[in-house]
Amino acid sequence: MTPSARLSSVIELLEKIMNEAGPAEHEVRAYFRARRYAGSKDRRWITEFLYVIFRRMGEIDWIVEQLALEPSNRSRALCAMTFVEKVSTQQLQEGYFEGPHAVPTLEEAEIEALGKLDALDLSAMPDHAKENFPEWIAAILSAQFGDAAPAVMKSYQGRAPLTLRVNSLKGEREEVLRILRDDDIEAEPTALSPHGIILKGQVNIASHQVMQLGLVEIQDEAAQISSLLTCATAGMQVVDYCAGSGGKSLAIAAEMDNSGEIYAFDVSLRRMKDLSARKRRAGAVIIQANVISEENSLDEAVDRLKGQMDRVFVDVPCSGSGTWRRQPDQKWTFSEENLENLVTVQKSILKKAAKLVAPGGRMVYATCSIFDAENSDQISAFLKGNPEFSLIPVSDIWSDAGLQGTRSEDMLKLSPHELGTDGFFTAVLCRSA
């Protein structure tokens, strides 16, 4: 593909992604499936430049406005080329508008506007644009994090690490580290999870023996920590209420040493389709996967377990704001209405999942979100309406969960700026005996 065709592809993808609710990665994958002629270098350039725009869209949109350019995805791409990639207007004009697949050439007004870029006073850029967050989300984070808010938002401009969880059913972390290092893969243990490994650089771990043999699963350290806080032990009865593809179920099965039962429930067959192969590869024989009715999530498969579960893990649908380093497009398509709808759904799920907890049992509420509205606010509201449940401070069970270091909080709130993990929330509740 020519540079012109590459730029045209980026603009086309921006149009699709900004007008669709799904993640950019799905659109990108579908786009290249339909364009087999695109080579690996083309795909890499288009994808990387597209994600540069998403990561720095706050700055880019402010510049588009200051230069009085038309507010469009074309303008975003042009400003990203000149402001971020440092391509001069002349280079842009001469190298990116030729051939049959090129977008229309630069107009005089665009040339004139881009020529004023160097004269812009970047110090006048508002904080939310500088930190590359929508203004309404930046306001929420400023209220929550106070003086730490700029550091929190800035941490989202980098890439998230690739983190593995060692499957203790099949091996130990030191053994896996040795295998990886013998293959010249740079890896280091995680700070808090006793099973985590962080990989450095670009690694195709899916084709490596440690993955194919079931020694590891890809799982961020924050999610590993949340799973461990379940404190599930051998012989227990456990429900993973919103199981998805089963990452938490697999982690909990390992902690239970494959003894007991885990009932993995989700309303989406699509999300659960990989669980069968994953549990087989991991050797996790105690997981039973069930797709339940979305209209009545306490259907027969769930209803028969009411009041019997030692542990109920509830990883509710959420904004995913803790994972926006991996999906930076999502913060630009997420709305206040989306947040309000999710909060309503979460309350309903929490209420239904609570019915499964046995007297003396525990419920673990988790999200990959950094918004209090989805996290501590939900727990506070739930406890007010359900006096039979009480909060177990995370600090009280940290070492019992096998986690390294110490924590002082009642509910665990992680964000990328702290330890480099995804943003994640975990609260542990106990039902009175």
C-alpha positions as CSV (number, residue, x, y, z in Angstrom):
1,M,0.0,0.0,0.0
2,T,1.2,3.5,-0.7
3,P,1.4,6.2,2.1
4,S,-1.7,7.7,0.5
5,A,-3.7,4.5,0.8
6,R,-2.5,4.0,4.4
7,L,-3.7,7.4,5.4
8,S,-7.0,6.9,3.6
9,S,-7.4,3.6,5.5
10,V,-6.9,5.3,8.9
11,I,-9.5,7.9,8.1
12,E,-12.0,5.2,6.9
13,L,-11.4,3.3,10.1
14,L,-11.9,6.4,12.2
15,E,-15.2,6.9,10.6
16,K,-16.3,3.4,11.3
17,I,-15.1,3.2,14.9
18,M,-16.4,6.6,16.0
19,N,-19.8,5.7,14.8
20,E,-20.0,2.2,16.2
21,A,-20.4,1.0,19.8
22,G,-17.9,-1.9,19.5
23,P,-14.2,-1.9,20.3
24,A,-11.7,-0.6,17.6
25,E,-9.9,-3.9,17.6
26,H,-12.9,-5.7,16.2
27,E,-13.3,-3.1,13.4
28,V,-9.6,-3.3,12.6
29,R,-9.7,-7.0,12.4
30,A,-12.7,-7.0,10.1
31,Y,-11.2,-4.3,8.0
32,F,-8.1,-6.3,7.2
33,R,-10.0,-9.6,6.7
34,A,-11.7,-7.8,3.9
35,R,-8.4,-6.5,2.5
36,R,-6.0,-9.4,2.3
37,Y,-3.8,-7.4,0.0
38,A,-2.6,-5.3,2.9
39,G,0.9,-6.5,3.9
40,S,2.1,-6.9,7.4
41,K,4.0,-3.5,7.4
42,D,0.8,-1.8,6.1
43,R,-1.3,-3.3,8.8
44,R,1.2,-2.4,11.5
45,W,1.5,1.2,10.3
46,I,-2.3,1.7,10.0
47,T,-3.0,0.1,13.4
48,E,-0.3,1.9,15.3
49,F,-1.1,5.3,13.8
50,L,-4.8,4.8,14.5
51,Y,-4.1,4.1,18.1
52,V,-1.8,7.1,18.3
53,I,-4.8,9.2,17.4
54,F,-7.0,7.5,20.0
55,R,-4.4,8.0,22.7
56,R,-3.9,11.7,21.9
57,M,-7.3,12.6,20.7
58,G,-7.8,15.2,23.4
59,E,-4.8,17.2,22.2
60,I,-5.7,16.6,18.5
61,D,-9.3,17.7,18.8
62,W,-8.2,20.9,20.7
63,I,-5.7,21.7,17.9
64,V,-8.4,21.0,15.2
65,E,-10.6,23.6,17.0
66,Q,-7.8,26.2,17.4
67,L,-6.8,25.9,13.8
68,A,-10.5,26.4,12.8
69,L,-10.4,23.2,10.8
70,E,-13.6,21.2,10.0
71,P,-14.3,19.0,13.0
72,S,-13.9,15.7,11.2
73,N,-11.9,12.5,11.2
74,R,-10.0,13.7,8.2
75,S,-8.9,16.8,10.2
76,R,-7.9,14.5,13.1
77,A,-5.7,12.4,10.9
78,L,-4.1,15.5,9.3
79,C,-3.3,17.1,12.7
80,A,-2.0,13.8,14.0
81,M,0.4,13.6,11.1
82,T,1.7,17.1,11.6
83,F,1.5,17.5,15.4
84,V,2.3,14.0,16.6
85,E,4.3,12.5,13.7
86,K,6.0,15.8,12.8
87,V,5.3,15.4,9.1
88,S,5.5,18.9,7.5
89,T,2.6,20.3,5.5
90,Q,4.8,20.1,2.4
91,Q,5.7,16.5,3.0
92,L,2.1,15.7,3.7
93,Q,1.0,17.4,0.5
94,E,3.6,15.7,-1.6
95,G,3.5,12.2,-0.2
96,Y,0.0,11.3,1.0
97,F,-2.5,12.4,-1.6
98,E,-1.5,10.5,-4.7
99,G,-2.9,7.4,-6.5
100,P,-6.4,5.8,-6.8
101,H,-6.9,5.1,-3.1
102,A,-5.9,8.5,-1.8
103,V,-8.3,10.9,0.0
104,P,-8.9,14.3,-1.8
105,T,-5.9,16.5,-1.8
106,L,-5.3,19.2,0.7
107,E,-7.5,22.3,0.3
108,E,-6.0,25.8,0.5
109,A,-7.8,26.4,3.8
110,E,-6.3,23.2,5.2
111,I,-2.8,24.2,4.1
112,E,-3.2,27.6,5.6
113,A,-4.6,26.2,8.9
114,L,-1.9,23.6,9.3
115,G,0.7,26.2,8.6
116,K,-0.3,28.0,11.8
117,L,0.3,24.9,14.0
118,D,3.8,26.0,15.1
119,A,2.4,29.3,16.3
120,L,-0.2,27.7,18.6
121,D,0.2,28.4,22.3
122,L,0.1,24.9,23.6
123,S,0.2,26.1,27.2
124,A,-3.4,27.3,26.7
125,M,-4.6,23.8,26.2
126,P,-7.1,22.8,28.9
127,D,-6.1,20.0,31.3
128,H,-8.7,17.5,30.0
129,A,-7.3,17.9,26.5
130,K,-3.7,17.8,27.6
131,E,-4.4,14.5,29.5
132,N,-6.4,13.2,26.6
133,F,-9.8,12.5,28.3
134,P,-13.3,13.7,27.4
135,E,-14.1,16.7,29.6
136,W,-16.9,15.0,31.5
137,I,-14.8,12.0,32.4
138,A,-11.8,14.3,33.4
139,A,-14.2,16.1,35.8
140,I,-15.2,12.8,37.4
141,L,-11.6,11.7,37.8
142,S,-10.6,15.1,39.2
143,A,-13.3,14.9,41.9
144,Q,-12.3,11.3,42.8
145,F,-8.5,11.5,42.7
146,G,-7.9,15.2,43.6
147,D,-4.3,16.1,43.1
148,A,-3.5,12.7,41.7
149,A,-5.9,13.0,38.8
150,P,-3.4,14.3,36.3
151,A,-1.1,11.4,37.0
152,V,-4.0,8.9,36.7
153,M,-5.0,10.3,33.3
154,K,-1.4,10.6,32.1
155,S,-0.9,6.9,32.9
156,Y,-3.4,6.0,30.2
157,Q,-1.2,7.4,27.4
158,G,1.2,4.5,27.7
159,R,0.6,0.9,26.7
160,A,-0.5,-1.7,29.1
161,P,2.0,-4.6,29.8
162,L,1.4,-8.1,28.7
163,T,0.9,-10.1,31.9
164,L,0.6,-13.8,32.4
165,R,-0.8,-15.9,35.3
166,V,1.0,-19.1,36.0
167,N,-1.3,-22.0,36.3
168,S,-0.4,-23.6,39.6
169,L,-2.2,-26.8,38.5
170,K,0.6,-27.4,36.1
171,G,3.7,-25.5,37.2
172,E,5.4,-22.9,39.3
173,R,6.3,-19.3,38.5
174,E,10.1,-19.8,38.8
175,E,9.8,-22.8,36.3
176,V,8.0,-20.7,33.8
177,L,10.4,-17.7,34.2
178,R,13.3,-20.1,33.5
179,I,11.6,-21.4,30.3
180,L,10.9,-17.9,29.0
181,R,14.4,-16.6,29.8
182,D,15.9,-19.7,28.1
183,D,14.1,-18.6,25.0
184,D,15.5,-15.1,25.3
185,I,12.1,-13.6,26.4
186,E,12.6,-10.9,29.0
187,A,10.2,-11.5,31.9
188,E,9.9,-10.5,35.5
189,P,7.6,-11.5,38.4
190,T,4.7,-9.2,39.4
191,A,4.9,-7.2,42.6
192,L,1.7,-8.4,44.3
193,S,0.4,-11.5,42.7
194,P,2.4,-14.6,43.5
195,H,1.5,-16.1,40.1
196,G,2.1,-13.2,37.8
197,I,4.7,-12.6,35.1
198,I,5.2,-9.4,33.1
199,L,6.6,-9.8,29.6
200,K,8.8,-7.1,28.2
201,G,8.7,-6.1,24.5
202,Q,6.6,-7.7,21.8
203,V,6.1,-11.4,22.3
204,N,3.9,-13.8,20.4
205,I,3.0,-15.8,23.6
206,A,0.0,-17.5,22.0
207,S,2.4,-19.8,20.0
208,H,4.8,-20.4,22.8
209,Q,4.9,-23.8,24.6
210,V,4.1,-22.3,28.0
211,M,0.7,-21.2,26.6
212,Q,0.1,-24.3,24.5
213,L,0.8,-26.6,27.4
214,G,-1.5,-24.7,29.7
215,L,1.3,-23.5,32.0
216,V,0.0,-19.9,31.7
217,E,-3.0,-17.7,30.8
218,I,-3.0,-14.1,29.8
219,Q,-4.4,-12.1,32.7
220,D,-3.6,-8.7,34.1
221,E,-2.2,-8.6,37.6
222,A,-5.2,-6.7,38.9
223,A,-7.5,-9.4,37.8
224,Q,-5.2,-12.0,39.4
225,I,-5.4,-10.1,42.7
226,S,-9.1,-9.9,42.6
227,S,-9.5,-13.6,42.0
228,L,-7.1,-14.4,44.9
229,L,-9.2,-12.2,47.2
230,T,-12.0,-14.7,46.8
231,C,-10.0,-16.9,49.2
232,A,-11.5,-20.0,47.7
233,T,-10.1,-23.3,49.0
234,A,-10.3,-27.0,48.1
235,G,-13.8,-28.5,48.3
236,M,-15.8,-25.2,48.2
237,Q,-18.9,-24.5,46.1
238,V,-18.2,-21.4,44.0
239,V,-20.2,-19.4,41.4
240,D,-18.5,-17.1,38.9
241,Y,-21.6,-15.1,38.1
242,C,-20.6,-13.1,35.1
243,A,-17.9,-15.5,33.9
244,G,-17.3,-14.3,30.3
245,S,-14.5,-16.3,28.8
246,G,-13.6,-17.8,32.2
247,G,-10.4,-16.2,33.2
248,K,-11.4,-15.8,36.9
249,S,-12.9,-19.3,37.0
250,L,-9.6,-20.7,35.8
251,A,-7.7,-18.7,38.4
252,I,-10.0,-19.8,41.2
253,A,-9.9,-23.4,40.1
254,A,-6.2,-23.4,40.5
255,E,-6.5,-21.9,44.0
256,M,-9.0,-24.7,44.9
257,D,-6.5,-27.3,43.6
258,N,-9.2,-28.7,41.3
259,S,-11.3,-29.8,44.3
260,G,-14.9,-28.6,44.7
261,E,-17.1,-27.1,42.1
262,I,-17.2,-23.9,40.1
263,Y,-20.4,-22.9,38.3
264,A,-19.5,-20.4,35.6
265,F,-22.5,-18.4,34.4
266,D,-22.9,-15.8,31.7
267,V,-25.7,-14.6,29.4
268,S,-23.5,-14.6,26.3
269,L,-22.7,-17.8,24.5
270,R,-20.2,-15.8,22.4
271,R,-18.2,-14.7,25.5
272,M,-18.2,-18.2,26.9
273,K,-17.3,-20.1,23.6
274,D,-13.6,-20.3,24.5
275,L,-14.0,-21.5,28.0
276,S,-14.3,-25.2,27.1
277,A,-10.9,-25.2,25.3
278,R,-9.3,-23.0,28.0
279,K,-10.3,-25.2,30.9
280,R,-9.2,-28.3,29.0
281,R,-5.8,-26.8,28.3
282,A,-5.4,-25.7,31.9
283,G,-6.6,-29.0,33.3
284,A,-9.3,-27.3,35.3
285,V,-11.8,-30.1,35.6
286,I,-14.1,-28.5,38.3
287,I,-15.6,-25.8,36.1
288,Q,-19.1,-26.2,34.8
289,A,-20.1,-23.6,32.2
290,N,-23.7,-22.5,31.7
291,V,-25.3,-19.9,29.5
292,I,-28.3,-18.4,31.3
293,S,-31.2,-16.4,30.1
294,E,-30.6,-12.6,29.9
295,E,-34.3,-11.9,30.6
296,N,-34.3,-14.0,33.8
297,S,-30.8,-14.5,35.0
298,L,-32.1,-16.5,38.0
299,D,-33.2,-19.3,35.8
300,E,-33.4,-22.9,36.8
301,A,-29.6,-23.5,36.5
302,V,-28.9,-20.7,38.9
303,D,-32.0,-20.9,41.1
304,R,-31.2,-24.4,42.4
305,L,-28.0,-23.0,43.9
306,K,-29.7,-20.2,46.0
307,G,-28.2,-19.9,49.5
308,Q,-25.7,-22.7,49.0
309,M,-22.5,-21.1,47.6
310,D,-19.4,-20.6,49.8
311,R,-18.1,-18.0,47.3
312,V,-19.8,-15.9,44.7
313,F,-17.6,-13.9,42.4
314,V,-19.4,-11.1,40.5
315,D,-17.3,-9.4,37.9
316,V,-20.2,-7.2,36.5
317,P,-20.4,-5.6,33.1
318,C,-18.8,-2.2,33.4
319,S,-17.3,0.8,31.6
320,G,-14.0,-1.0,31.2
321,S,-12.4,2.3,32.1
322,G,-9.6,0.5,33.9
323,T,-8.6,-1.1,30.6
324,W,-8.6,2.0,28.4
325,R,-4.9,1.8,27.8
326,R,-5.6,-1.3,25.8
327,Q,-8.8,0.2,24.2
328,P,-8.2,3.9,24.1
329,D,-11.0,4.3,21.5
330,Q,-13.5,3.4,24.2
331,K,-13.2,6.5,26.3
332,W,-14.1,8.6,23.2
333,T,-17.3,6.6,22.4
334,F,-18.4,6.1,26.1
335,S,-21.2,8.4,27.3
336,E,-22.8,9.6,30.5
337,E,-25.9,7.6,29.5
338,N,-23.8,4.5,29.1
339,L,-22.5,4.9,32.6
340,E,-26.0,5.5,34.0
341,N,-27.3,2.3,32.3
342,L,-24.4,0.2,33.5
343,V,-24.9,1.3,37.1
344,T,-28.6,0.2,36.9
345,V,-27.5,-3.2,35.4
346,Q,-24.8,-3.7,38.1
347,K,-27.3,-3.1,40.9
348,S,-29.7,-5.7,39.5
349,I,-26.9,-8.3,39.0
350,L,-25.5,-7.7,42.5
351,K,-29.0,-8.2,44.0
352,K,-29.5,-11.4,42.1
353,A,-26.0,-12.8,42.8
354,A,-26.4,-12.1,46.5
355,K,-29.2,-14.7,46.7
356,L,-26.7,-17.5,45.9
357,V,-24.4,-16.8,49.0
358,A,-24.7,-19.3,51.8
359,P,-24.9,-18.1,55.4
360,G,-21.3,-17.4,56.4
361,G,-20.3,-17.3,52.7
362,R,-18.7,-14.5,50.8
363,M,-19.5,-12.5,47.7
364,V,-16.7,-10.7,45.8
365,Y,-17.8,-7.8,43.7
366,A,-15.3,-6.7,41.0
367,T,-15.1,-4.3,38.0
368,C,-12.3,-3.3,35.7
369,S,-13.5,0.3,36.3
370,I,-12.0,3.3,38.1
371,F,-15.3,5.1,38.5
372,D,-16.7,5.3,42.1
373,A,-20.3,5.1,40.7
374,E,-19.6,1.6,39.5
375,N,-17.5,0.6,42.5
376,S,-17.6,1.9,46.1
377,D,-20.9,3.7,45.5
378,Q,-22.5,0.4,44.5
379,I,-21.2,-1.4,47.6
380,S,-22.4,1.4,49.9
381,A,-25.9,1.3,48.4
382,F,-26.0,-2.5,48.6
383,L,-24.9,-2.7,52.2
384,K,-27.6,-0.2,53.2
385,G,-30.3,-2.3,51.7
386,N,-28.9,-5.7,52.7
387,P,-28.0,-5.7,56.4
388,E,-27.3,-9.4,56.4
389,F,-24.1,-8.6,54.5
390,S,-21.0,-6.8,55.9
391,L,-17.8,-5.6,54.3
392,I,-14.6,-7.6,55.0
393,P,-11.7,-5.1,54.7
394,V,-9.2,-6.2,52.0
395,S,-6.4,-5.4,54.4
396,D,-7.7,-8.1,56.8
397,I,-7.5,-10.9,54.2
398,W,-4.6,-9.8,52.1
399,S,-2.0,-12.2,53.4
400,D,-4.6,-15.0,53.7
401,A,-5.1,-14.6,50.0
402,G,-1.5,-15.3,49.4
403,L,-0.8,-11.8,48.1
404,Q,2.6,-10.1,48.5
405,G,3.1,-6.8,50.3
406,T,0.4,-5.1,52.4
407,R,-2.6,-3.0,51.8
408,S,-4.4,-0.7,54.2
409,E,-7.8,-0.1,52.5
410,D,-11.2,-1.7,53.1
411,M,-12.0,-1.9,49.3
412,L,-9.3,-2.4,46.7
413,K,-9.0,0.3,44.2
414,L,-6.2,-0.1,41.6
415,S,-5.4,2.3,38.8
416,P,-2.6,2.2,36.2
417,H,-0.6,5.1,37.7
418,E,0.0,3.1,40.9
419,L,1.6,-0.2,39.9
420,G,1.1,-0.3,36.2
421,T,-1.8,-2.7,36.4
422,D,-5.2,-2.2,34.8
423,G,-7.7,-0.1,36.8
424,F,-9.6,-2.6,39.0
425,F,-12.0,-2.6,42.0
426,T,-12.7,-5.4,44.4
427,A,-14.9,-5.5,47.5
428,V,-15.4,-8.6,49.6
429,L,-18.7,-9.1,51.5
430,C,-19.7,-11.7,54.0
431,R,-23.2,-12.9,54.7
432,S,-24.1,-13.4,58.3
433,A,-24.3,-17.0,59.5
